[in-house]
Amino acid sequence: MKFGAFALLIIVLLVLSGCWRGGEDVGGRLPAIVVDWDGHLGFFPMFYEATPAEVVARIGDDLAVTRAVVADMLVAVGLALPPLDEDWELLTLGLAQGIMQVLNPRGHGIYVADMSAQTYISYALWVDLYMKKLYELGIGGAEMVSLVPLGISGGQVHTDMGMFRTKAPANVLLTGQELQVLAMGDEILAVVGLVDSNPTLRNVAIISVDAFGLVVLVGGVEKFFPLYGELGLPEDVAVASLQLYRGQLAAAVAPEAVIGGQIMQVGDNVIELSSWGALPLCQQFQVYRLYSDDVTLGSPQDLLVGYELADFYIIAGRVGAAVVTRRPSPDYIRVAISTCGFEGLVHGSVTVAGTGPFTVTRSSHVENFTVGQRVSVSHPEDLWGAPRLYITPASPSTRLEIIGLERNWPAGQHPSYRGTIEISPHDGGFIVVNQLPIEEYLYAVVPSEMPSSFGVEASKVQAVTARSFAYHQFYMNIFREFGAHVDDSVMSQVYNNIPENEISIAAVQATRGQVLLYDGEIALANYFSTSSGMTANFGEVWASGSQFPADTPVFLRATPQFYMAEHNPGDLRKEHYAANFFRSHDIPGFDRDFPWFRWNITMTAEELTQRINAGIRSRQPANPAMVYTYGSFGSLMAMEVTRRGQGGNIMEMRFTGSGGYAVVKTEFNIRSLLAPGRIPVTRQDGSQVSNMALLPSAFFTMEKEFCQAGQLVAVTFYGGGHGHGVGMSQNGAAALLQRGLNYRDVLRHFYPGVEIVVW
């Protein structure tokens, strides 16, 4: 018997054996056979490489799938519901087959016998196919998460893991039961299965206890649970893990100990405390804030390194929760020092010397060093078994020099630092952290960010913005994994790349403590090098999680930067206006006399192909919600701007390759994919700059060259400005000062509505 006839016989047997149900029924355990689209059945792996995809659902197997559910799930990951020939409200096997094929004709789909085409697909099978399709298309960002829904209202689901938006039908979000879901950021895409019908709420904060039950803070919301039996919790317990039984509290696990200590590092799975060393975190580790009588849900960013500010609750041998009891002011700051060229934070070895005497502390052992002596760390044993090494100047006038570290210091000098230096092991190397008072930190930020040749007034502008930015970064605490609040590169703000000087010290001292305040909060004072003549909306440059565009603060809105207020470049969100603007050198912009005001670069299709493929490989895993890839990209065939911001900055581009395409959002991702590398960028004064890791800005237009056969040959980029384009242009600030404004006037120009206050 030929295999095609044999396969048909198998399908008939499946139908007769009940794998196909009538049109009024929904779902089924396996109502279809997964196949390649070339028609090769994957039913017999001994003959074919493909294997059947068995779907054994524990939840949603008898639920129909509506058109709205399908559309929502596709849109959530950047896909569109394909147009099909028929109108429909409930998803059938035939429609599912068509959708799978349109989304990726080269991928796997389902083989459906004609008599089964009108059978309604189960929710469980649709979810299985959906997840396979995400994998085939290379769409990242979605992950499996176990959580307990505790309440549903208006598309929002309150869970023990926080609040989620949902695309899943309400009747599969079983409240009070632990579910496995497919989530992207704070959005539940689908419910995959039931994990536990009587789950444990781990490490929740106890608000109050009485004879009837407990009020707890779980997932950021206070919730009352009635008692099923005696819990036996101590009266003063603040954190516990609670066992549910049919929605009631049946048992509790109290903490074994409560400890404290200075926070040294906070990783995903471990926290290091002074006197305690590295401690493992519970998988459901929670952070709570208790600044007054109210307990609120916090996050790991509240665990400010270098400070003692929380109680830590040990449950089942791990740190189950932290209760933060105070929010410190940033008296001092901890800076992670980058390697040469600011390429990373992990040093292979570290050597430190001093301009005066200094001490080295390893655990309880203290050793004294004099001028000319050095301490070197190149192997873990150099720490003498201690978690970190502390290097402390003997007097405030002593500076600590990091030997071999290359910075832009005169005559090739190695940079020296105020304050203390700590060295700790990390990923086979060492992390170097410089701790010092925040005002002294600014001494070496201001000249590294604003040329001292612009004068003291310009340095005052930079001092206030840098102080505001440092305070904001301090509380963001994003470098907590490295035991630091900020780093010394453009990821935070550049520190000590150029040594402090009389001008920078005078500017910091003249503005001591001054920050930008908006609505009672420290303003995020973003700044950049050179404007194109327009600034950008904050939310049209950076995403907020998976949200893009994001919200824009009033003081970081896109505004013209022209001498002539009446100059109108048109709507820069439209391509023809943007093309005219970025190719023109006659714009009356504040920055027009600076080289980066206008620039251009030409790259061949081959060069762009190489960069785009490399950029996708690096940026898609790092930022999957903003870099969508479909298929294997291959060679560049076309590229287009699909969305611009109000300031003309490119927000989204589509790159089409020979084997697939990519949709890339946010200026950093776009500039990364189009990085010039060794190809020189020509500035408006004719000078050229090479070895750039990013395109100068996302304010550009393109001119494409094609061969006679219509294939893309090269692209010339005409752009303006240098940097992200949000907030203050540093060169623009210098130009405004030359027109007679003072530093306060300049700050109010670039950050409208802010107050300048001493914090």
N, C-alpha and C positions, 0 to 999 in steps of 0.2 A: 504494500500500500504506500502510495506517495505521501510525503510528510504533510503537504497542504491538506489532503483529504483526511489524514489522520488528525490534524489539528482541528478541522471542522467537526470531526466526530467527538473530540474531547469537549469542544464548546457545547455541542448538543447534549452530551452527558451532564455537563455542569448545569445547563438549563433544567434538564429533567430531574437532577438531584436537588434542586431547590436553591442554587446559587443565583438564580434570577427570580425576582418577585414581580407580582403584578404591578401595573401602573399606579395603583392607589397606595401601594406600600412604599416605604422609604428605606433606603440603606440596604444593609445586608453585610455579612461578615467579609465576603470577598466577591463583590458583584462584577469584578472585571479582572483581566489578566494584564499585568504591566509588560509592555513590549517596547522595542526600539521602533522609531517611526519608519524604518525601512521595511517593516512588516514581519521581521523575524520574531516569532513567539519566544518568550523567555520562560516557557513552562517546563522545558526539559534541559537542565543545566549540563547534562552529560553530552548533549549535542550542540548546545549554544552557550556562549559566554554569559549572556544575560541571565539573571535569576529573577524569579517572581518576587514581588514586594508584598509580603503577607501583611495584612492590616488586621490586627486583633485589638479592637477598641475597647476601652473600659469606660468611656464616657462619650455621649453624643452619637452612639451608633444608630439610634432610631430617630434622629432629628433631621428634618429637611433643611436645606440650605437655601436661603432667599437670595434674590439678586442683589439686595442691598448689602448683605453680608459679604458676598463675593467681591463687589465693587470696593467696599471699605477695606478689605484685606489686601487687595491689589494696590489701591491708591496709597495705603500706609507705607509701602515699600517702593514707591515711585513708579508703579506700573499702572496701566489703564485697562479697564474692562474692554476686551476686544469686541468690535461690532460683529454681531452674528445675524444670520438671515432671519431668525424668528424672534418674536416677542416672547418673553418668558418672565415668570416670577419665582419659580422654584427650579433649582438646578438639577438637570437630569444627567445620566451617564453620557449621553450623546453630546450635550452642551459642554460638559466637563472635558470630554475628548477634544472638542473644537477649541476650547480656551487653551488647553495645554499645548496644542499644536501651533496656535497662533503665537503664543508667548515664546516658544522656542522650538521651531520645526525640527531641529537636529537632536533634541533631547528625547527623553523617555515620555511616554504617554500611557494611555490605556486602550486596549483593544476591546471593542464593544460589539457584540453580535447585534444585528438589526433588531431582533425581537427585544433586546435589552435597552435599546437607545433611549426609550421614554421612561425607564425606571429612574425614580428619584435617587440621587446619590446621598449617602449618609454624611452627616457632618464630620464624623471620624475619618472617613475615606477622603473627603475633600481636604481636610487639614493635612493628611498624610501626603497627598499629591502636591498641595501648596508648599509644604516644607521641602519636598524634593525639587520642586521647580526653583525655589529660592537658591538652593544649593547649586543646581545646574547653571543658573544665570549668574552665579557669583555675587549675589546680593548679600552683603554682610550687615552686621549690626543687630540681627535678631539672635536671641539666646534663650535657652530653656531655663525657666525659673520656677521654683516651688514656692507657693504662697497660700495663704488662707484668706479667702474673701470673707469679710465681716459685715458688709453692707453695700448696696448698690443704689445709686441715685443719679439720674440725669446723665448717664454715660460715664459716670465716675464710680470707681470701685474702691472702697476702703478695704485695705488688706493689712496683714501684719507686717508687710514690707513697705507700707506707705500707700499713697493715693495713686491710682492708675486710671488712665483713660482706657476705654475698651472698644474693640471691634467685634468682640465675641457676643453671641446671643445671650441674653440674661439667663435663659433656662439651662445653660451649661456652667454658669458661674455659681456653683453650689456653695452657699454661705456656710461658714463653720466647718468646712472640710478642706484639707490640704490638697491643692491641685497642682499639676504640672502644666505650665502655660508657656506659649511662645511669646516673648515680649521684645519690644524694641524701645529702649529708653524707658519712659514712663507710660508706654502704651501696650496693652495686651492685644496681640494680634489674633491669638487663637488659644483655645483650651485643648490640651493634648490628652490628659488622663487624670484619674483620681489616684492620689498618693496615699492618703490616710483619712478615713472618715471620722476619726477621733484624734485630731492633731494636738501637738504641743505648741503653745505660744511661748517662744523662747525669749528670755531676758526682757520682760516687760516691766515698766515702772508701776509700782503700786501707789495709787493716789489715796484711796481710803478703803477701810475694811469695816463691815458690820456683820450682824447675824444673818443677813440675807444674801450677802455676796460681796464682790470686790468691784471697785471702780479702778480701772487700769488705763495707762496711756499705752496704746498699741497702734503702731503705724501712724503715729502723730495725732491720733484722735482719742479722746476719753471715751471709754465704753464700759458699761456695767455688765457683769456676768453673774447670774445666780449660782448659788452653791448647790452641788450635787451631794456633797458629803463634807466631812471635816477636813480642812486643809492642813491645820497644824502649823501655820506660819508664825514666826516670832512677830511680836507687836511692832517692832521698829524696823522691819525689813523694808527696803526701798526698791529692790529689784528681785524678781523671781521668774522661774519658768513654770507655766501653768498648763496642765493637761485638761483638754476639753472632752466631754462626753455628752453627745446630743445637745451641744450648745451651752452646756453648763460646766462649771469648774469642778473637776473630780479629784485632782491631786496637784501638788505644788512642789517645786524643788527650790529651796532657799540657797543663797550664796554660802560658800564655804568660808570665805574671808573677804575683807574689804581692805585694800592697800592704797598707798599713795606714792608720790615721788615726782621728781622733775621728768618731764617727757623729753626723751632724747630723739626718738625716731618713731614714725607711725607708718607701717607698711600695710599691705592688703591682708596679711595673715599673721602679723606679729607687731608688737609694740615694745619698745625699749624704754624702761624706766630706770632712773638712777637708783642705785642700791638694790635693784631687783634684776637688772639685766633684761634680756630679750624674753618676752612672754608670748605664748601663742594666743591668738584671738579665736573666739568661738565663730563658727561659720555665720551665725546670726548675731554677730556683735552689734550692739546698739549704743548710741550716744544720746544722752539726755542733758538738757540745760536746766539748772536750778539756781538762777540768779537772785530770785526772791522766793516767795512761797509757791509760785507756779512752776510746774514741771512742763517743759516743752521738748519736743523731739529735736535733737541736734544732728550733727554729722561729724565725720572724722576731721573736717577742717576746723572744728571747734577745739581740737586737741593741739593747741599751739605749742610747738616744740620750744624747748629751752625754758619752760615755765612749769611751776607746780600749781595746778589749778583744778584737779579732778580727783574723785574717789573712783577706784576701779574694783569691780565686783567679780570675784573668782567663782565660777560655777562649773562643776565637772572638770576641774583642773585647768580651765582656760579662762581668759578674760572675757566675761559674757557681756559686760556693760561698763560704760564710764558715765559718771554724773559730774558734769562740769559745774563748778560752784562759783567761778568768777571769770570775768573777761578782762584780761590785763591790758594796760596801755602799752604801746610799743616804745618802751624806754630804750631798749637795745634791739638789734636786729641780727639775724643769723644768715650769712651769705654763703651759699655753696659756690666754691671757686671752680671755674671750668678749666679744662686742659688747654694746651696750646691751640690757638686758632678757634677757641670756644667750640671745640668739636664734641665735647661731652663732659660729664661730671666725674667719671671714674678714672682715676690716675693709676698708672702702673706702678709708680713709686713716687715718693715725696721726700724732698730735702729742704730743711728750714734752718736759717741762720738768723742772728739778731744784730741790730746796730748797737745793742747794749746787752747786759746780762739778762738771762731768761731761765725759766724752770720748765722741766718736762715731767708731767705726772702720768704714771701708769698705775691705775687702781690706787693703792695707798703708798706706792713708791714714788718719791720725789727726787729728781736729779737736777743739779745746778749746772748751767752752761755759761760760758763767758764769750765775749766778742771774739770772733774767729772760729769758734766751735760750731759744728753742725750736728743736727739730728736727722737721721735718714730712716725711712720706712719703705721696705721693698718686699717684705715677706710677712705673713701673719704673725710669726714668732717675734718680730720686732716690736709688737705691742705687749709682749711679756704676758700673754694670756688675758689682758684687759680688753673690755669691749671698745675702748677708744683711748686715744692719747691726747693729753691737754698740753699746749705750749703757751706759757704765760709770761709776758714781759715783766722784768723786775721793777720797772718804773714806767709811768705814762709816756715818757719821751722815747722809749725804745720802740723800734719798729721791727716786725718780723718779716724776713725776706724769704720768698719761695724760690729756691735756686733752680734754674732750668726752665722756669715758666716764662713763656714769651708773651709780652704785652707791648703796647706802643709807647714804651718809655724811652727817653732820650739816650742815645749812645748805647743802645742794646742792654740797658740795665734790667735786672730782674725786678719785678714789682715788690714793694714792701707794704706792710699792712699795719694799721692801728689795731688795738684790741688783741684778742686771743685767737689761737688757731687750734682746731680739733681735727684729729685724723681718725677715721674709723673704717673697718673693712666693708667692702660692698662688691658683690658680683666679681670676685677674683681680683679686685683692685682696692682702691682706697678713695674715700670721700674726704674732701678738705672743706671745713666750715670755718669762716671767719666771723667771730662774734664781736660786736662793738656798739657803742651808743649810736642811735640813729642819726643824730646831727653830724657826728664825725663820719658816718657812712656817706652822707650827702656831700662832704668835702670832696670825695673822689668820684661821686656820680656826676656832679654838675659839669666838671671839665671834660668828662668822658662823653657827655651828651650834648653840651653846648660849647662851641669854641670860645675860649676865654678872650680871644681877639675881638669878640663882639662887645666886650666891656662888662662892667659890673652890673649894669641895669639888666642886660640880657641874662646874666647869670642869676640875678634875683628871680626873673621869670622862671628859669629852669629850676631853681631851688624850691619854689613853692609847688610847681607841678610835680617835681620828683619826690618831694616830701608827701604830697597827697597820694601819689601813686604808690609810694612805699608803704604808707599806712594801709591802703586798700589791699595791697599784696600781702602784708603782714597778716591780716585777718583772713584772707583767702587760704593761706597756709598750704599752697599747692606743692611745695617742695618738702613736705613733712616726711616723705619716704627717705629723704637724704638728710634729715635732721636740720633743715633750714627753712627760712621763710621765703627767701628769694634766691636767685642765682645772679651771677655777675655779667650775664649776656643780655641780648635783646629780648630773650624770653621774659625777663623782668625789666630791668633797665641796666645799661652798661655801667659797671663799677670798676674803677681803678685801672681802666685800660690806658688812661692818661693820668699822671700823678696830680694830686691836689696842688693848688697854688694859692697865692695871696688873693687873687680875684675870687676864686671859688669859695675860699674860707670866709672872705668878707661878705659875699653874697648870702651864704648860709647863715652867718651870724646876724646880718641885718634883717633877715626874715625869720629868725628863730621861732619855731613852733607854728608858723603860718601855714594853713592848709585851705583848700577850696571846699566849701560846704554848700550842699544843696538840700533843702528841705530837712535840715538837721543832721544829715549824714555826710560823711566825707565823700566828695565827688571822685569818681574814677577819672583822673586827669590824663587821658591818653594824649600822646604827642608823637610826632614823626618829623622826618627831615625836611621835605620840600613839598609844597602844594602845587598842583597842576593848575590852580586858579579856582578850584572847588574843593571843599572837604566832603566827607561821606557820612551818611547816617551810621551810627554805631551798629544798629541791628541789621544793616545791609552789608556789613563787613564780617561780623562774627556771629556764629550760631549760638543758641542757648540750648544745649543738649541736641535733640533732634529737630528743634524749631529753627527754621530759617526762611525768611528773615525773622529776626528776633526783635524785641522791644528796643526802642531807642530813647535814652534819657533826653530830657529837654535841652540840656546843655551840650549834647553831643550830636546835634542835628547837622545835616548837610547845609553849608552856607557858602555863598560866593566870597572869594578872596580877591576882590578887585579894587584898584584905586578909584575907578569910575563906577559909582553905584548904579548908574543907569545902563551899564553894559549888560546886554542880554544875549547869552550864548544859545538860547533856545532850550528845549526840553532834552537834556542830555541822556534821558532814558531811551531816546530814539536814536537809531544808528546814524542817520545822516547828520544830525546835529553833533553827535559825539565825534564822528569822523572829521567834521570841519574844525571842531574845537581842539582836538588833540594833534592835528596836523598844523595848526596855526601857531606862529611864534609872536603874534602881535597882540595877544591877550593882555590887557592891562592888569596883570596879576601882581600881588605883592612880591612874589618869588621870582619874577621874570628875569632878574639879573643873575640868578644862580644857575649853575650848569645843568642841574637835574630838572629844571623847569620843563624842558622838552628833551626827548631822547628817541632813538630808533635803533632797531636791530633786525637783520635779515637772517633767517634760518631756512635751510633746505628741508624738503619733506622727509628726507632720510634722517636728518638731524632731529627734527621734531618727532619722528616715529620713535627714535631711540629714547628721547627724553620723556615722551608721554608714556611709553611702556614702563620705563623705570619709575616714573612718578606714580603710576597706578599701583605698581607693586609695593611702593613704600607708603603711599597715602591712604589706599583703600583699607588696609588693616588698621591704620592709625585713626582714621576718621570715616568709618564705613557709612555713617548716616549721610555724609556729604559727597561721597565718591561712589556713584552707582556704575557698575560695570555689567555688560551684557555680552556673553560669549567671550572668546579670546580676541583681543583687540587687533593684533596683526599690524599691518602697515597703514599709516595715516592716509585716508582718502579725502576727508573734508573736516572742517572745524568751523563752528559758528558761535556767535554770542547769542544766548537765548534769554538773558535778562540782565539789565543794568539797574543800578541804584540811582537815586535822585541826583547824586553828585557826578554821575557818568561812570562810576566805578563798575567793573564787571562783577556780577554776582554769580552768574551761572554760564557755563559753556558746554556744548556738546561736541565730542570728538568722535568721528566715524572712522572705523578702521576696516580692513579687508575681512576680518573675522568677527567683528562685533563693534560695540560702541560704548562710550562712557559719558555719563552726565556728571559734571564736576561743579560743586558749589563752594562758595566762600573764596575770598581773594587769596588767602594763603595757599589753599590747594591749587588754585589756578596758577599762581605765580610759581609754585613748586613744579608743576607739570611742564611749565614753559621756561625752566631755569636756563639761562644762557651758558653757564659753565665757562668754557674757555673761549667761546665766541664773544668778541668785544661788543659792548654797547656803546654807541656813539652819542655823546651828550650835545646840547645845543651850541656849546662853545667849540665843538670839534674834537674835544678830548675823548679818549676811549677808556673804558673800564672793563677788565676781564675778570674771570674766575668768580662770577656772581652765582650764588646758590639759589637766588630767586630772581624772577623778572623784577625790574625796579619798582613797578607798581601795577595795580589792576586798572589804572586809568589809561586805556589804550584803544586804538582801532587797528584794523589789519588790512593790508593790501596783498592779495593772493596772485601768484603767477602760475599759469597752467601751460602745459605743452599742447601741441596741435591735436593730440589725441584726447585732450580734455582732462588729463591727469594733473594733480597738484604737484608743482615743482618746488615752490618756495613761498614763504610768507614773510612780509616785512611788517614789523610792529612799530607803530608810531604812538608814543606815549607821553605822559606828562607826570611830573612829580616823582618822589622817591619815598616809599613807605606805605603804610596802610591807609593813610589819608583821614584819620579820625582825630578830632580835637585840634590841638595846636600844631601849626607848622613852625618849626624852629627857625628856619630861614625867614619865614614870613614875619615872625616875631621880631627878628633883628631889623627887618625893613620898616616895620611900624615904629620901632624905637627911634630909628633915624628920622622919622617924620615928627618927632617931638612927644610921643606918648611916653608915659612911665610904665613901670612893670605892672602896676595894678590895672591900668587902662588896657594893656595888652591881654592880661588874663581875662578881664571881663569881655573883651572882644571875642576871644576864642571859646570861652565857656560862658555864654550869656545866662544870666540869672543866678550865678553863684555868688556866695559871700566869701570874703577873704578874712579869716579869723585865726586867732591863736588857739590851738587845740590843747 
